[in-house]
Amino acid sequence: MAQSYNNISQAPGVETDNSGRKPNFINFFRAILIAFLLALIVKSFFIEANSIPSASMENTLLVGDFVIVNKASYKLSTPTRIPLLNIPIPSLKLISIAHPKRNDVVVFRFPGYQGEIKPKDYQNFIKRIIGLPGDTILIRQGTVFVNNERIPLPRNAILNKSKASSNRPDDRIYPPGEKWNSNNYGPVIVPKKGMTIDISPQNINKWQTIIDREFDKPAVSVEGTVITMNDKPTRSYTFKKNYYFVLGDNRDDSMDSRYWGFVPSDLIIGKALMIYWSWKGSVPIYQLRKLFSSIRINRIFSIIH
């Protein structure tokens, strides 16, 4: 006598209709779950949405713009945070796709201020790439030169020419000890993977933080004229990572590589592609009438250049 298996997979308490189909709410729940998982995968590996909180990229990006970031522009990586919990975790690169290019507007994890091996807070920044690994950066009266070639100001960027002529040193400028300011800066070489530099008591302040970050701990020690790295005397260092020099388009109101240094390639999250929504960020969220009247229709779905 043949044995029937028709009801083996039926959950206790769940009835089926005469055709053997499960109730509609089960199918609906399954569809919602699949959609949620797909959205989670897309957000974790391919697309991220960010809002613009400051004026550092004006007028390319305004406060209150919401942008789509292509996380797969340069690489596929594991998430930098635990989904839903928003807890930072180490990210692992899975596939390398392309290298960032000059003038790309990128979102990256902030590497930290001068002297910080690890930043106190997890923050995402958005800036424009100016210098690639191995490039020499020079700024004179607000004009940027890369490898002795003049780089035009982005078409929507802001630069106050009256401020650009100032030669007054700014103590906040990176690296420490240089008598530079934001509009008269450099020359400085952007570190490149495999590039070896000579280090000495005279220049170790320029490189100590970035070397410590590569070791992920305080590795450099200076005692008189002796420099040790992991307790071994040394006079040179070979970089393990590629780095990038970034600037905000609002050159007079941007904290960028001029102030805190270079961005390592592993902290770049992706390329900013498009503004998908925009309204005035200065309007409080509870003032709905003013908020909706502040919508900037002309910016929605505009491509970021």
Helices and strands as residue ranges (DSSP letters): H 24-45, E 47-51, E 65-70, E 75-77, E 81-82, E 87-88, E 93-96, E 105-109, E 124-131, E 136-140, E 143-146, E 149-151, H 161-164, E 185-189, E 196-198, H 204-215, E 220-223, E 226-229, E 232-233, E 236-238, E 243-247, H 257-260, E 263-264, G 265-267, E 268-278, H 288-293, G 297-299, E 302-303
